[in-house]
Structure formats: C-alpha cells, structure tokens
Amino acid sequence: RLAPGEAGVRQVRDALRAVQPSIERCVGEQLARRQLAQGAGALHLAVAAAGRVTSVSAGGGELAGPEIDQCLGRAAAGWEFPPAETDYAVDAPLTVVGAGVAR
C-alpha cells in the first residue's frame, strides 16, 4: 500500500528506479531519432488504485512526441507501482545527459 507523506514518495521513487531501464531505452531511441545529445522533459503517469499504470507520456521539452509516448506505453504494460486507496498520478522530471542516461 502507498504510504502517506514522505514514505509514499520514497515508494514511488523506488518504483520509478525499478522501471528506469525501460524508460532509458525509450528516451535513448528518441534522442537518436532526433540526433540529440541531451534533452529534458517530464514523465507523466496515471496509476490505477491496484498499482498498474493506465497511461504514460513524456511532456514538454525535447522528449515530447508520439513516438516516445508509444514506446513508454508499451513498456508501462509491465510496470508495477504501489497500490493505493484511489487512482493517482505521478509526475517526474526527466533529464537526459550524454549517452542517453535518464535521471
């Protein structure tokens, strides 16, 4: 269960770390497609109360676009986040520097 306050923030951060390799793959593909060495944007997730991601997108900056959203959507089918009392949203900054390492 998603804990309240800072403990819940840590749970979400840990869940994001667990899926980071698939995020990095999608971001790396997008950077290569656009011939960029770096980029910034934001990751937006909608998470159902059961902990399954129901939608995902990369908004703003150089990373926004349908290609990355489609890649992230396919990857998110296997992602798991902490269950909660109700649906919730996750917004996280997405910064890519150098060889496509997302932070």
C-alpha positions as CSV (number, residue, x, y, z in Angstrom):
1,R,0.0,0.0,0.0
2,L,1.1,3.5,-0.8
3,A,2.1,5.1,2.5
4,P,1.2,8.7,3.3
5,G,3.7,11.6,3.1
6,E,7.4,11.1,2.5
7,A,7.3,7.3,2.8
8,G,4.9,7.2,-0.2
9,V,7.2,9.5,-2.1
10,R,10.0,7.0,-1.5
11,Q,7.8,4.1,-2.6
12,V,7.1,5.9,-5.9
13,R,10.7,6.8,-6.4
14,D,11.7,3.1,-5.8
15,A,9.1,2.0,-8.4
16,L,10.5,4.6,-10.9
17,R,14.0,3.3,-10.3
18,A,12.8,-0.3,-11.0
19,V,11.4,0.7,-14.4
20,Q,14.3,3.1,-15.3
21,P,16.0,0.7,-17.8
22,S,12.8,0.7,-20.0
23,I,12.5,4.5,-19.7
24,E,16.2,4.9,-20.7
25,R,15.6,2.6,-23.7
26,C,12.7,4.7,-24.9
27,V,14.4,8.0,-24.3
28,G,17.6,6.8,-26.0
29,E,15.6,5.8,-29.1
30,Q,14.0,9.3,-29.1
31,L,17.3,11.1,-28.8
32,A,18.9,9.0,-31.5
33,R,15.9,9.6,-33.8
34,R,16.2,13.4,-33.2
35,Q,20.0,13.4,-33.2
36,L,20.2,15.0,-29.8
37,A,23.0,14.5,-27.2
38,Q,20.8,15.6,-24.4
39,G,17.2,16.5,-23.6
40,A,14.7,17.4,-20.9
41,G,11.1,16.9,-20.2
42,A,8.7,15.4,-17.7
43,L,7.3,11.9,-17.3
44,H,3.5,11.8,-16.5
45,L,1.9,8.6,-15.3
46,A,-1.6,7.7,-14.3
47,V,-1.7,4.8,-11.9
48,A,-4.8,2.8,-11.0
49,A,-5.5,2.0,-7.4
50,A,-4.3,-1.5,-8.0
51,G,-0.8,-0.2,-8.9
52,R,-1.0,-0.7,-12.7
53,V,0.0,2.2,-15.0
54,T,-3.0,3.2,-17.1
55,S,-1.4,5.9,-19.1
56,V,2.1,7.4,-19.6
57,S,3.5,10.3,-21.6
58,A,6.7,12.4,-21.8
59,G,5.6,16.0,-21.8
60,G,7.5,19.2,-22.6
61,G,10.9,19.8,-23.9
62,E,12.8,17.8,-26.5
63,L,11.5,14.5,-25.4
64,A,7.8,15.1,-26.1
65,G,6.2,13.3,-29.0
66,P,4.0,10.4,-30.1
67,E,7.0,8.1,-30.7
68,I,8.3,8.2,-27.1
69,D,4.7,8.0,-25.7
70,Q,4.1,4.9,-27.7
71,C,7.4,3.3,-26.6
72,L,6.7,4.2,-22.9
73,G,3.1,2.9,-23.2
74,R,4.3,-0.5,-24.4
75,A,6.9,-0.6,-21.6
76,A,4.5,0.5,-19.0
77,A,2.3,-2.6,-19.6
78,G,4.7,-4.4,-17.2
79,W,5.3,-1.7,-14.7
80,E,4.0,-2.0,-11.1
81,F,3.6,0.8,-8.7
82,P,2.4,0.8,-5.1
83,P,-1.4,0.1,-4.8
84,A,-3.4,2.9,-3.1
85,E,-6.9,3.7,-1.9
86,T,-7.6,5.5,-5.2
87,D,-6.1,6.2,-8.6
88,Y,-3.2,8.6,-8.5
89,A,-0.8,10.5,-10.8
90,V,3.0,10.6,-10.8
91,D,4.9,13.5,-12.4
92,A,8.7,13.2,-12.5
93,P,11.3,15.3,-14.2
94,L,13.2,13.5,-17.0
95,T,16.7,14.8,-17.8
96,V,19.0,13.0,-20.2
97,V,22.7,13.9,-20.5
98,G,25.4,12.3,-22.6
99,A,24.8,8.8,-23.8
100,G,21.1,8.6,-23.1
101,V,21.1,8.0,-19.3
102,A,17.7,9.2,-17.9
103,R,17.7,10.7,-14.4
